[in-house]
């Protein structure tokens, strides 16, 4: 903000929606599960709850690849999207 104050004259701030808010259509749910059963539970939840779009975050690209592979084996369409590096 200091740089903006030095450069801009009479700046205006416009917000479309309040910053740092969660969309009302997004639900956050926690399912306690053992590490080795995470992908199995994810697959089960997608099928049981008939979820059509799911976004899954993982720590490493290899984990992302493994999750997609397992979901596909369970007949669930899945794609991986990563920057080819660990997060």
N, CA, C and O atoms as a CHARMM CRD file, in Angstrom:
* protein
*
  348
    1    1 UNK  N      0.81400  -1.19700   0.00000 PROA 1      0.00000
    2    1 UNK  CA     0.00000   0.00000   0.00000 PROA 1      0.00000
    3    1 UNK  C      0.85500   1.25700   0.00000 PROA 1      0.00000
    4    1 UNK  O      0.42900   2.28300  -0.53100 PROA 1      0.00000
    5    2 UNK  N      2.05700   1.20500   0.58400 PROA 2      0.00000
    6    2 UNK  CA     2.93200   2.37400   0.59900 PROA 2      0.00000
    7    2 UNK  C      3.33900   2.77500  -0.80900 PROA 2      0.00000
    8    2 UNK  O      3.38000   3.96200  -1.13200 PROA 2      0.00000
    9    3 UNK  N      3.64000   1.79400  -1.64500 PROA 3      0.00000
   10    3 UNK  CA     4.00600   2.07700  -3.02600 PROA 3      0.00000
   11    3 UNK  C      2.83500   2.72000  -3.75900 PROA 3      0.00000
   12    3 UNK  O      3.01800   3.68400  -4.50300 PROA 3      0.00000
   13    4 UNK  N      1.64800   2.19500  -3.55400 PROA 4      0.00000
   14    4 UNK  CA     0.45800   2.75700  -4.19500 PROA 4      0.00000
   15    4 UNK  C      0.23600   4.19400  -3.75500 PROA 4      0.00000
   16    4 UNK  O     -0.13600   5.03500  -4.57400 PROA 4      0.00000
   17    5 UNK  N      0.45300   4.49300  -2.48700 PROA 5      0.00000
   18    5 UNK  CA     0.27600   5.85800  -1.97600 PROA 5      0.00000
   19    5 UNK  C      1.27500   6.81500  -2.61600 PROA 5      0.00000
   20    5 UNK  O      0.95100   7.97500  -2.86900 PROA 5      0.00000
   21    6 UNK  N      2.49500   6.33000  -2.88000 PROA 6      0.00000
   22    6 UNK  CA     3.51400   7.17000  -3.50300 PROA 6      0.00000
   23    6 UNK  C      3.22100   7.44000  -4.97600 PROA 6      0.00000
   24    6 UNK  O      3.54000   8.51400  -5.48700 PROA 6      0.00000
   25    7 UNK  N      2.62000   6.48000  -5.65200 PROA 7      0.00000
   26    7 UNK  CA     2.41700   6.58000  -7.09600 PROA 7      0.00000
   27    7 UNK  C      1.05500   7.16500  -7.47000 PROA 7      0.00000
   28    7 UNK  O      0.96700   8.01700  -8.35400 PROA 7      0.00000
   29    8 UNK  N      0.00800   6.71700  -6.81000 PROA 8      0.00000
   30    8 UNK  CA    -1.35600   7.08900  -7.19500 PROA 8      0.00000
   31    8 UNK  C     -1.81000   8.39000  -6.55100 PROA 8      0.00000
   32    8 UNK  O     -1.43600   8.71200  -5.42400 PROA 8      0.00000
   33    9 UNK  N     -2.62300   9.12800  -7.29300 PROA 9      0.00000
   34    9 UNK  CA    -3.26000  10.32400  -6.75200 PROA 9      0.00000
   35    9 UNK  C     -4.74800  10.04500  -6.62100 PROA 9      0.00000
   36    9 UNK  O     -5.40200   9.67700  -7.59700 PROA 9      0.00000
   37   10 UNK  N     -5.27500  10.21300  -5.44300 PROA 10     0.00000
   38   10 UNK  CA    -6.69500   9.98100  -5.14100 PROA 10     0.00000
   39   10 UNK  C     -7.14500   8.58100  -5.60000 PROA 10     0.00000
   40   10 UNK  O     -8.09700   8.46100  -6.37100 PROA 10     0.00000
   41   11 UNK  N     -6.47300   7.54100  -5.13200 PROA 11     0.00000
   42   11 UNK  CA    -6.86800   6.18000  -5.55100 PROA 11     0.00000
   43   11 UNK  C     -8.22900   5.80100  -4.98900 PROA 11     0.00000
   44   11 UNK  O     -8.62300   6.26500  -3.91800 PROA 11     0.00000
   45   12 UNK  N     -8.92800   4.97200  -5.70400 PROA 12     0.00000
   46   12 UNK  CA   -10.23300   4.45500  -5.28400 PROA 12     0.00000
   47   12 UNK  C    -10.11700   2.94500  -5.15900 PROA 12     0.00000
   48   12 UNK  O     -9.49500   2.28900  -5.99400 PROA 12     0.00000
   49   13 UNK  N    -10.71600   2.40400  -4.11900 PROA 13     0.00000
   50   13 UNK  CA   -10.74100   0.95300  -3.93500 PROA 13     0.00000
   51   13 UNK  C    -12.14800   0.47100  -4.24900 PROA 13     0.00000
   52   13 UNK  O    -13.12200   0.97400  -3.69000 PROA 13     0.00000
   53   14 UNK  N    -12.25100  -0.49400  -5.13400 PROA 14     0.00000
   54   14 UNK  CA   -13.54300  -1.04500  -5.53100 PROA 14     0.00000
   55   14 UNK  C    -13.53500  -2.52900  -5.21000 PROA 14     0.00000
   56   14 UNK  O    -12.64100  -3.25700  -5.64400 PROA 14     0.00000
   57   15 UNK  N    -14.52100  -2.97900  -4.45500 PROA 15     0.00000
   58   15 UNK  CA   -14.65500  -4.39800  -4.12500 PROA 15     0.00000
   59   15 UNK  C    -15.97100  -4.90900  -4.67400 PROA 15     0.00000
   60   15 UNK  O    -17.02900  -4.33000  -4.42900 PROA 15     0.00000
   61   16 UNK  N    -15.89400  -5.99800  -5.41600 PROA 16     0.00000
   62   16 UNK  CA   -17.09700  -6.62900  -5.93600 PROA 16     0.00000
   63   16 UNK  C    -17.75700  -7.43100  -4.83200 PROA 16     0.00000
   64   16 UNK  O    -18.98000  -7.41600  -4.68800 PROA 16     0.00000
   65   17 UNK  N    -16.95200  -8.12600  -4.05900 PROA 17     0.00000
   66   17 UNK  CA   -17.44300  -8.91600  -2.94000 PROA 17     0.00000
   67   17 UNK  C    -16.45200  -8.74700  -1.80100 PROA 17     0.00000
   68   17 UNK  O    -15.26500  -8.51800  -2.02800 PROA 17     0.00000
   69   18 UNK  N    -16.93800  -8.85900  -0.59300 PROA 18     0.00000
   70   18 UNK  CA   -16.06400  -8.70400   0.55500 PROA 18     0.00000
   71   18 UNK  C    -14.88100  -9.66800   0.47300 PROA 18     0.00000
   72   18 UNK  O    -15.05400 -10.84000   0.13900 PROA 18     0.00000
   73   19 UNK  N    -13.70300  -9.18200   0.77300 PROA 19     0.00000
   74   19 UNK  CA   -12.49500 -10.00600   0.69600 PROA 19     0.00000
   75   19 UNK  C    -12.51000 -11.10500   1.75100 PROA 19     0.00000
   76   19 UNK  O    -13.09600 -10.95100   2.82200 PROA 19     0.00000
   77   20 UNK  N    -11.84900 -12.22400   1.42600 PROA 20     0.00000
   78   20 UNK  CA   -11.67700 -13.34600   2.35600 PROA 20     0.00000
   79   20 UNK  C    -12.98600 -13.97000   2.81300 PROA 20     0.00000
   80   20 UNK  O    -13.13000 -14.32000   3.98400 PROA 20     0.00000
   81   21 UNK  N    -13.92600 -14.11000   1.91500 PROA 21     0.00000
   82   21 UNK  CA   -15.17300 -14.78600   2.25400 PROA 21     0.00000
   83   21 UNK  C    -15.27100 -16.07800   1.45600 PROA 21     0.00000
   84   21 UNK  O    -14.65800 -16.21300   0.39600 PROA 21     0.00000
   85   22 UNK  N    -16.02800 -17.00500   1.96000 PROA 22     0.00000
   86   22 UNK  CA   -16.26400 -18.26900   1.28500 PROA 22     0.00000
   87   22 UNK  C    -17.59400 -18.19400   0.56100 PROA 22     0.00000
   88   22 UNK  O    -18.56600 -17.65600   1.09200 PROA 22     0.00000
   89   23 UNK  N    -17.63900 -18.72700  -0.63700 PROA 23     0.00000
   90   23 UNK  CA   -18.89600 -18.75800  -1.38100 PROA 23     0.00000
   91   23 UNK  C    -19.93200 -19.54300  -0.58400 PROA 23     0.00000
   92   23 UNK  O    -19.61100 -20.53900   0.06400 PROA 23     0.00000
   93   24 UNK  N    -21.16300 -19.08500  -0.64000 PROA 24     0.00000
   94   24 UNK  CA   -22.23300 -19.74200   0.11500 PROA 24     0.00000
   95   24 UNK  C    -22.49700 -21.16400  -0.37400 PROA 24     0.00000
   96   24 UNK  O    -23.06400 -21.97400   0.36000 PROA 24     0.00000
   97   25 UNK  N    -22.09700 -21.47100  -1.59300 PROA 25     0.00000
   98   25 UNK  CA   -22.34500 -22.79900  -2.14900 PROA 25     0.00000
   99   25 UNK  C    -21.23000 -23.79500  -1.83300 PROA 25     0.00000
  100   25 UNK  O    -21.31800 -24.96100  -2.21800 PROA 25     0.00000
  101   26 UNK  N    -20.18800 -23.35100  -1.13900 PROA 26     0.00000
  102   26 UNK  CA   -19.06800 -24.23200  -0.79700 PROA 26     0.00000
  103   26 UNK  C    -19.25500 -24.75900   0.61800 PROA 26     0.00000
  104   26 UNK  O    -19.46900 -23.99400   1.55900 PROA 26     0.00000
  105   27 UNK  N    -19.17100 -26.07400   0.75100 PROA 27     0.00000
  106   27 UNK  CA   -19.30900 -26.69800   2.07000 PROA 27     0.00000
  107   27 UNK  C    -17.95300 -27.25900   2.49700 PROA 27     0.00000
  108   27 UNK  O    -17.25400 -27.88800   1.70300 PROA 27     0.00000
  109   28 UNK  N    -17.59700 -27.03000   3.73500 PROA 28     0.00000
  110   28 UNK  CA   -16.36500 -27.57900   4.30300 PROA 28     0.00000
  111   28 UNK  C    -16.76500 -28.68800   5.26700 PROA 28     0.00000
  112   28 UNK  O    -17.51400 -28.45700   6.21600 PROA 28     0.00000
  113   29 UNK  N    -16.25900 -29.89400   5.01400 PROA 29     0.00000
  114   29 UNK  CA   -16.61800 -31.05000   5.83000 PROA 29     0.00000
  115   29 UNK  C    -15.33800 -31.80500   6.17200 PROA 29     0.00000
  116   29 UNK  O    -14.44000 -31.92500   5.33900 PROA 29     0.00000
  117   30 UNK  N    -15.25900 -32.30700   7.38800 PROA 30     0.00000
  118   30 UNK  CA   -14.09800 -33.06400   7.83700 PROA 30     0.00000
  119   30 UNK  C    -14.50100 -34.51300   8.07100 PROA 30     0.00000
  120   30 UNK  O    -15.47200 -34.78800   8.77500 PROA 30     0.00000
  121   31 UNK  N    -13.74800 -35.44200   7.47500 PROA 31     0.00000
  122   31 UNK  CA   -13.97100 -36.87100   7.67300 PROA 31     0.00000
  123   31 UNK  C    -12.68800 -37.47200   8.24300 PROA 31     0.00000
  124   31 UNK  O    -11.72000 -37.64900   7.50400 PROA 31     0.00000
  125   32 UNK  N    -12.65700 -37.78900   9.53200 PROA 32     0.00000
  126   32 UNK  CA   -11.46000 -38.43300  10.08800 PROA 32     0.00000
  127   32 UNK  C    -11.25300 -39.81000   9.43900 PROA 32     0.00000
  128   32 UNK  O    -12.17100 -40.63000   9.40900 PROA 32     0.00000
  129   33 UNK  N    -10.05700 -40.05400   8.92600 PROA 33     0.00000
  130   33 UNK  CA    -9.78000 -41.31600   8.23700 PROA 33     0.00000
  131   33 UNK  C     -8.27300 -41.58700   8.30600 PROA 33     0.00000
  132   33 UNK  O     -7.46100 -40.66200   8.31600 PROA 33     0.00000
  133   34 UNK  N     -7.92000 -42.86900   8.35200 PROA 34     0.00000
  134   34 UNK  CA    -6.51100 -43.25400   8.33400 PROA 34     0.00000
  135   34 UNK  C     -5.88600 -42.85800   6.99700 PROA 34     0.00000
  136   34 UNK  O     -6.56100 -42.83000   5.96700 PROA 34     0.00000
  137   35 UNK  N     -4.60000 -42.55600   7.02900 PROA 35     0.00000
  138   35 UNK  CA    -3.87200 -42.11000   5.83800 PROA 35     0.00000
  139   35 UNK  C     -4.07200 -43.05200   4.64800 PROA 35     0.00000
  140   35 UNK  O     -4.32100 -42.60400   3.52800 PROA 35     0.00000
  141   36 UNK  N     -3.96300 -44.34700   4.89700 PROA 36     0.00000
  142   36 UNK  CA    -4.02700 -45.31400   3.79300 PROA 36     0.00000
  143   36 UNK  C     -5.43100 -45.48400   3.20800 PROA 36     0.00000
  144   36 UNK  O     -5.58700 -46.12400   2.16900 PROA 36     0.00000
  145   37 UNK  N     -6.45300 -44.92200   3.85800 PROA 37     0.00000
  146   37 UNK  CA    -7.82700 -45.05700   3.35500 PROA 37     0.00000
  147   37 UNK  C     -8.38400 -43.76600   2.75400 PROA 37     0.00000
  148   37 UNK  O     -9.55800 -43.71800   2.38600 PROA 37     0.00000
  149   38 UNK  N     -7.57200 -42.73300   2.65000 PROA 38     0.00000
  150   38 UNK  CA    -8.06900 -41.43500   2.18800 PROA 38     0.00000
  151   38 UNK  C     -8.67600 -41.49500   0.78700 PROA 38     0.00000
  152   38 UNK  O     -9.79300 -41.02600   0.57200 PROA 38     0.00000
  153   39 UNK  N     -7.94500 -42.06700  -0.16100 PROA 39     0.00000
  154   39 UNK  CA    -8.44800 -42.11700  -1.53200 PROA 39     0.00000
  155   39 UNK  C     -9.66600 -43.02400  -1.63100 PROA 39     0.00000
  156   39 UNK  O    -10.59700 -42.73900  -2.38500 PROA 39     0.00000
  157   40 UNK  N     -9.66300 -44.10300  -0.88000 PROA 40     0.00000
  158   40 UNK  CA   -10.81800 -45.00400  -0.84800 PROA 40     0.00000
  159   40 UNK  C    -12.05600 -44.26600  -0.34700 PROA 40     0.00000
  160   40 UNK  O    -13.13500 -44.40200  -0.92500 PROA 40     0.00000
  161   41 UNK  N    -11.90900 -43.49200   0.71500 PROA 41     0.00000
  162   41 UNK  CA   -13.03300 -42.72000   1.25000 PROA 41     0.00000
  163   41 UNK  C    -13.48900 -41.66700   0.24800 PROA 41     0.00000
  164   41 UNK  O    -14.68900 -41.46900   0.05800 PROA 41     0.00000
  165   42 UNK  N    -12.54400 -40.99500  -0.39000 PROA 42     0.00000
  166   42 UNK  CA   -12.89200 -39.99300  -1.39800 PROA 42     0.00000
  167   42 UNK  C    -13.73300 -40.61600  -2.50400 PROA 42     0.00000
  168   42 UNK  O    -14.76400 -40.06500  -2.88800 PROA 42     0.00000
  169   43 UNK  N    -13.30100 -41.74400  -3.00700 PROA 43     0.00000
  170   43 UNK  CA   -14.03500 -42.44700  -4.05700 PROA 43     0.00000
  171   43 UNK  C    -15.43600 -42.83100  -3.58700 PROA 43     0.00000
  172   43 UNK  O    -16.41400 -42.66500  -4.31600 PROA 43     0.00000
  173   44 UNK  N    -15.51900 -43.34100  -2.37200 PROA 44     0.00000
  174   44 UNK  CA   -16.81400 -43.73500  -1.80200 PROA 44     0.00000
  175   44 UNK  C    -17.74500 -42.53200  -1.66600 PROA 44     0.00000
  176   44 UNK  O    -18.92600 -42.62500  -2.00300 PROA 44     0.00000
  177   45 UNK  N    -17.23600 -41.42400  -1.18300 PROA 45     0.00000
  178   45 UNK  CA   -18.05900 -40.22200  -1.00800 PROA 45     0.00000
  179   45 UNK  C    -18.53400 -39.66600  -2.34300 PROA 45     0.00000
  180   45 UNK  O    -19.68700 -39.25500  -2.46900 PROA 45     0.00000
  181   46 UNK  N    -17.65600 -39.64900  -3.33500 PROA 46     0.00000
  182   46 UNK  CA   -18.04400 -39.15800  -4.66000 PROA 46     0.00000
  183   46 UNK  C    -19.20000 -39.98300  -5.20600 PROA 46     0.00000
  184   46 UNK  O    -20.16300 -39.43700  -5.74300 PROA 46     0.00000
  185   47 UNK  N    -19.10000 -41.30200  -5.06500 PROA 47     0.00000
  186   47 UNK  CA   -20.16400 -42.17600  -5.55400 PROA 47     0.00000
  187   47 UNK  C    -21.43400 -42.09100  -4.73700 PROA 47     0.00000
  188   47 UNK  O    -22.52200 -41.96000  -5.29700 PROA 47     0.00000
  189   48 UNK  N    -21.31500 -42.16400  -3.42400 PROA 48     0.00000
  190   48 UNK  CA   -22.48800 -42.18500  -2.54400 PROA 48     0.00000
  191   48 UNK  C    -23.25500 -40.86700  -2.57900 PROA 48     0.00000
  192   48 UNK  O    -24.48600 -40.85800  -2.56300 PROA 48     0.00000
  193   49 UNK  N    -22.53200 -39.76700  -2.62500 PROA 49     0.00000
  194   49 UNK  CA   -23.17900 -38.45700  -2.59100 PROA 49     0.00000
  195   49 UNK  C    -23.43900 -37.89600  -3.98900 PROA 49     0.00000
  196   49 UNK  O    -23.97900 -36.80100  -4.14100 PROA 49     0.00000
  197   50 UNK  N    -23.04700 -38.66500  -5.00700 PROA 50     0.00000
  198   50 UNK  CA   -23.26600 -38.28000  -6.40000 PROA 50     0.00000
  199   50 UNK  C    -22.67100 -36.90300  -6.71200 PROA 50     0.00000
  200   50 UNK  O    -23.27900 -36.10200  -7.42300 PROA 50     0.00000
  201   51 UNK  N    -21.48700 -36.64000  -6.17800 PROA 51     0.00000
  202   51 UNK  CA   -20.82200 -35.37100  -6.44200 PROA 51     0.00000
  203   51 UNK  C    -20.38500 -35.33800  -7.90000 PROA 51     0.00000
  204   51 UNK  O    -19.80400 -36.30200  -8.39800 PROA 51     0.00000
  205   52 UNK  N    -20.66100 -34.24200  -8.57900 PROA 52     0.00000
  206   52 UNK  CA   -20.31000 -34.10500  -9.98800 PROA 52     0.00000
  207   52 UNK  C    -18.98400 -33.37900 -10.19500 PROA 52     0.00000
  208   52 UNK  O    -18.27200 -33.64500 -11.16300 PROA 52     0.00000
  209   53 UNK  N    -18.65600 -32.47000  -9.29600 PROA 53     0.00000
  210   53 UNK  CA   -17.39100 -31.73800  -9.40100 PROA 53     0.00000
  211   53 UNK  C    -16.74000 -31.67400  -8.02900 PROA 53     0.00000
  212   53 UNK  O    -17.34500 -31.22000  -7.05700 PROA 53     0.00000
  213   54 UNK  N    -15.50700 -32.13300  -7.96700 PROA 54     0.00000
  214   54 UNK  CA   -14.77700 -32.16000  -6.69800 PROA 54     0.00000
  215   54 UNK  C    -13.36900 -31.63400  -6.95800 PROA 54     0.00000
  216   54 UNK  O    -12.72400 -32.01700  -7.93400 PROA 54     0.00000
  217   55 UNK  N    -12.90700 -30.76900  -6.09200 PROA 55     0.00000
  218   55 UNK  CA   -11.55000 -30.24500  -6.17300 PROA 55     0.00000
  219   55 UNK  C    -10.77800 -30.78300  -4.97300 PROA 55     0.00000
  220   55 UNK  O    -11.17600 -30.56900  -3.82800 PROA 55     0.00000
  221   56 UNK  N     -9.67500 -31.48100  -5.23500 PROA 56     0.00000
  222   56 UNK  CA    -8.89300 -32.11900  -4.17700 PROA 56     0.00000
  223   56 UNK  C     -7.48700 -31.52400  -4.17200 PROA 56     0.00000
  224   56 UNK  O     -6.82800 -31.46700  -5.21000 PROA 56     0.00000
  225   57 UNK  N     -7.03700 -31.08700  -3.01200 PROA 57     0.00000
  226   57 UNK  CA    -5.68200 -30.55900  -2.86900 PROA 57     0.00000
  227   57 UNK  C     -4.81400 -31.59300  -2.16300 PROA 57     0.00000
  228   57 UNK  O     -5.22600 -32.18700  -1.16700 PROA 57     0.00000
  229   58 UNK  N     -3.61000 -31.80000  -2.68600 PROA 58     0.00000
  230   58 UNK  CA    -2.64800 -32.72300  -2.08500 PROA 58     0.00000
  231   58 UNK  C     -1.29100 -32.02700  -1.99000 PROA 58     0.00000
  232   58 UNK  O     -1.09200 -30.95300  -2.55800 PROA 58     0.00000
  233   59 UNK  N     -0.35800 -32.65600  -1.26200 PROA 59     0.00000
  234   59 UNK  CA     0.95100 -32.03300  -1.02500 PROA 59     0.00000
  235   59 UNK  C      1.92800 -32.16100  -2.18900 PROA 59     0.00000
  236   59 UNK  O      2.72100 -31.25300  -2.43800 PROA 59     0.00000
  237   60 UNK  N      1.87500 -33.28200  -2.90300 PROA 60     0.00000
  238   60 UNK  CA     2.89200 -33.56100  -3.90500 PROA 60     0.00000
  239   60 UNK  C      2.27100 -33.99500  -5.22000 PROA 60     0.00000
  240   60 UNK  O      1.17000 -34.54400  -5.25500 PROA 60     0.00000
  241   61 UNK  N      3.00100 -33.73800  -6.30400 PROA 61     0.00000
  242   61 UNK  CA     2.50200 -34.11000  -7.63100 PROA 61     0.00000
  243   61 UNK  C      2.31200 -35.62300  -7.73500 PROA 61     0.00000
  244   61 UNK  O      1.35000 -36.07900  -8.35400 PROA 61     0.00000
  245   62 UNK  N      3.20000 -36.39500  -7.14900 PROA 62     0.00000
  246   62 UNK  CA     3.07000 -37.85600  -7.20000 PROA 62     0.00000
  247   62 UNK  C      1.80000 -38.31400  -6.49000 PROA 62     0.00000
  248   62 UNK  O      1.13300 -39.24500  -6.94100 PROA 62     0.00000
  249   63 UNK  N      1.47100 -37.66300  -5.38700 PROA 63     0.00000
  250   63 UNK  CA     0.22500 -37.98000  -4.67800 PROA 63     0.00000
  251   63 UNK  C     -0.96700 -37.65900  -5.56300 PROA 63     0.00000
  252   63 UNK  O     -1.92600 -38.43000  -5.61800 PROA 63     0.00000
  253   64 UNK  N     -0.91800 -36.52900  -6.25500 PROA 64     0.00000
  254   64 UNK  CA    -2.00300 -36.15300  -7.16700 PROA 64     0.00000
  255   64 UNK  C     -2.17000 -37.20900  -8.25200 PROA 64     0.00000
  256   64 UNK  O     -3.29000 -37.61100  -8.56600 PROA 64     0.00000
  257   65 UNK  N     -1.06400 -37.65400  -8.81900 PROA 65     0.00000
  258   65 UNK  CA    -1.11400 -38.69300  -9.85100 PROA 65     0.00000
  259   65 UNK  C     -1.70900 -39.98300  -9.30700 PROA 65     0.00000
  260   65 UNK  O     -2.51000 -40.63100  -9.98100 PROA 65     0.00000
  261   66 UNK  N     -1.32300 -40.36100  -8.09000 PROA 66     0.00000
  262   66 UNK  CA    -1.84000 -41.58500  -7.47400 PROA 66     0.00000
  263   66 UNK  C     -3.34500 -41.49700  -7.21600 PROA 66     0.00000
  264   66 UNK  O     -4.07600 -42.45900  -7.45200 PROA 66     0.00000
  265   67 UNK  N     -3.80300 -40.34700  -6.73600 PROA 67     0.00000
  266   67 UNK  CA    -5.23600 -40.16700  -6.45800 PROA 67     0.00000
  267   67 UNK  C     -6.03300 -40.30300  -7.75000 PROA 67     0.00000
  268   67 UNK  O     -7.04900 -40.99700  -7.78200 PROA 67     0.00000
  269   68 UNK  N     -5.58100 -39.65000  -8.80900 PROA 68     0.00000
  270   68 UNK  CA    -6.28200 -39.72300 -10.09600 PROA 68     0.00000
  271   68 UNK  C     -6.31000 -41.16100 -10.60800 PROA 68     0.00000
  272   68 UNK  O     -7.33300 -41.62700 -11.10900 PROA 68     0.00000
  273   69 UNK  N     -5.19200 -41.85400 -10.48200 PROA 69     0.00000
  274   69 UNK  CA    -5.11400 -43.25100 -10.93400 PROA 69     0.00000
  275   69 UNK  C     -6.13400 -44.11900 -10.19200 PROA 69     0.00000
  276   69 UNK  O     -6.84400 -44.91200 -10.81200 PROA 69     0.00000
  277   70 UNK  N     -6.20600 -43.97000  -8.87200 PROA 70     0.00000
  278   70 UNK  CA    -7.14200 -44.76300  -8.06400 PROA 70     0.00000
  279   70 UNK  C     -8.59500 -44.42300  -8.38700 PROA 70     0.00000
  280   70 UNK  O     -9.43500 -45.31800  -8.48300 PROA 70     0.00000
  281   71 UNK  N     -8.89200 -43.13800  -8.55500 PROA 71     0.00000
  282   71 UNK  CA   -10.26300 -42.74600  -8.88900 PROA 71     0.00000
  283   71 UNK  C    -10.67900 -43.32900 -10.23400 PROA 71     0.00000
  284   71 UNK  O    -11.80600 -43.79800 -10.38600 PROA 71     0.00000
  285   72 UNK  N     -9.78400 -43.30100 -11.20200 PROA 72     0.00000
  286   72 UNK  CA   -10.08800 -43.86800 -12.51800 PROA 72     0.00000
  287   72 UNK  C    -10.33400 -45.36900 -12.42600 PROA 72     0.00000
  288   72 UNK  O    -11.21500 -45.89800 -13.10500 PROA 72     0.00000
  289   73 UNK  N     -9.55400 -46.06200 -11.58500 PROA 73     0.00000
  290   73 UNK  CA    -9.76900 -47.50100 -11.39200 PROA 73     0.00000
  291   73 UNK  C    -11.15300 -47.77900 -10.81000 PROA 73     0.00000
  292   73 UNK  O    -11.73100 -48.84100 -11.04100 PROA 73     0.00000
  293   74 UNK  N    -11.67900 -46.81200 -10.05300 PROA 74     0.00000
  294   74 UNK  CA   -13.02300 -46.94600  -9.47700 PROA 74     0.00000
  295   74 UNK  C    -14.10700 -46.44600 -10.42200 PROA 74     0.00000
  296   74 UNK  O    -15.27400 -46.36500 -10.04000 PROA 74     0.00000
  297   75 UNK  N    -13.72900 -46.10700 -11.65900 PROA 75     0.00000
  298   75 UNK  CA   -14.70500 -45.67500 -12.65200 PROA 75     0.00000
  299   75 UNK  C    -15.10800 -44.20900 -12.53700 PROA 75     0.00000
  300   75 UNK  O    -16.14800 -43.81000 -13.06000 PROA 75     0.00000
  301   76 UNK  N    -14.30600 -43.41900 -11.86800 PROA 76     0.00000
  302   76 UNK  CA   -14.60300 -41.99500 -11.68300 PROA 76     0.00000
  303   76 UNK  C    -13.70600 -41.18900 -12.61700 PROA 76     0.00000
  304   76 UNK  O    -12.48600 -41.35700 -12.62000 PROA 76     0.00000
  305   77 UNK  N    -14.32500 -40.30700 -13.41300 PROA 77     0.00000
  306   77 UNK  CA   -13.54500 -39.43000 -14.28700 PROA 77     0.00000
  307   77 UNK  C    -12.72600 -38.48700 -13.41800 PROA 77     0.00000
  308   77 UNK  O    -13.25400 -37.85900 -12.49900 PROA 77     0.00000
  309   78 UNK  N    -11.44100 -38.39200 -13.71200 PROA 78     0.00000
  310   78 UNK  CA   -10.56600 -37.52700 -12.91600 PROA 78     0.00000
  311   78 UNK  C     -9.40700 -37.05100 -13.77800 PROA 78     0.00000
  312   78 UNK  O     -8.92600 -37.77400 -14.65000 PROA 78     0.00000
  313   79 UNK  N     -8.97000 -35.83500 -13.52500 PROA 79     0.00000
  314   79 UNK  CA    -7.78700 -35.29500 -14.19100 PROA 79     0.00000
  315   79 UNK  C     -6.88900 -34.67100 -13.13600 PROA 79     0.00000
  316   79 UNK  O     -7.35000 -34.24400 -12.07700 PROA 79     0.00000
  317   80 UNK  N     -5.61600 -34.62600 -13.44200 PROA 80     0.00000
  318   80 UNK  CA    -4.65500 -34.02600 -12.52100 PROA 80     0.00000
  319   80 UNK  C     -4.22200 -32.67300 -13.08200 PROA 80     0.00000
  320   80 UNK  O     -4.09200 -32.49900 -14.29400 PROA 80     0.00000
  321   81 UNK  N     -4.00800 -31.74400 -12.19700 PROA 81     0.00000
  322   81 UNK  CA    -3.53400 -30.41500 -12.58700 PROA 81     0.00000
  323   81 UNK  C     -2.47800 -29.98800 -11.57300 PROA 81     0.00000
  324   81 UNK  O     -2.79300 -29.70500 -10.41700 PROA 81     0.00000
  325   82 UNK  N     -1.22500 -29.94400 -12.01600 PROA 82     0.00000
  326   82 UNK  CA    -0.16000 -29.50700 -11.12200 PROA 82     0.00000
  327   82 UNK  C      0.92300 -28.81700 -11.93200 PROA 82     0.00000
  328   82 UNK  O      0.99900 -28.97100 -13.15100 PROA 82     0.00000
  329   83 UNK  N      1.73800 -28.07400 -11.26100 PROA 83     0.00000
  330   83 UNK  CA     2.81200 -27.32900 -11.90700 PROA 83     0.00000
  331   83 UNK  C      4.08100 -28.14100 -12.05600 PROA 83     0.00000
  332   83 UNK  O      5.15500 -27.58200 -12.28300 PROA 83     0.00000
  333   84 UNK  N      3.97000 -29.45300 -11.93200 PROA 84     0.00000
  334   84 UNK  CA     5.09900 -30.36700 -12.06200 PROA 84     0.00000
  335   84 UNK  C      6.16700 -30.11600 -11.00300 PROA 84     0.00000
  336   84 UNK  O      7.35700 -30.31600 -11.24400 PROA 84     0.00000
  337   85 UNK  N      5.71500 -29.66800  -9.80900 PROA 85     0.00000
  338   85 UNK  CA     6.64300 -29.49200  -8.69200 PROA 85     0.00000
  339   85 UNK  C      5.89600 -29.66200  -7.37600 PROA 85     0.00000
  340   85 UNK  O      4.67800 -29.49200  -7.32000 PROA 85     0.00000
  341   86 UNK  N      6.62200 -29.99400  -6.32700 PROA 86     0.00000
  342   86 UNK  CA     6.01100 -30.15100  -5.00400 PROA 86     0.00000
  343   86 UNK  C      5.54400 -28.79500  -4.49900 PROA 86     0.00000
  344   86 UNK  O      6.13400 -27.76300  -4.82100 PROA 86     0.00000
  345   87 UNK  N      4.49200 -28.80600  -3.71500 PROA 87     0.00000
  346   87 UNK  CA     3.95800 -27.54400  -3.16900 PROA 87     0.00000
  347   87 UNK  C      4.69700 -27.17100  -1.91200 PROA 87     0.00000
  348   87 UNK  O      4.39800 -26.14400  -1.30200 PROA 87     0.00000
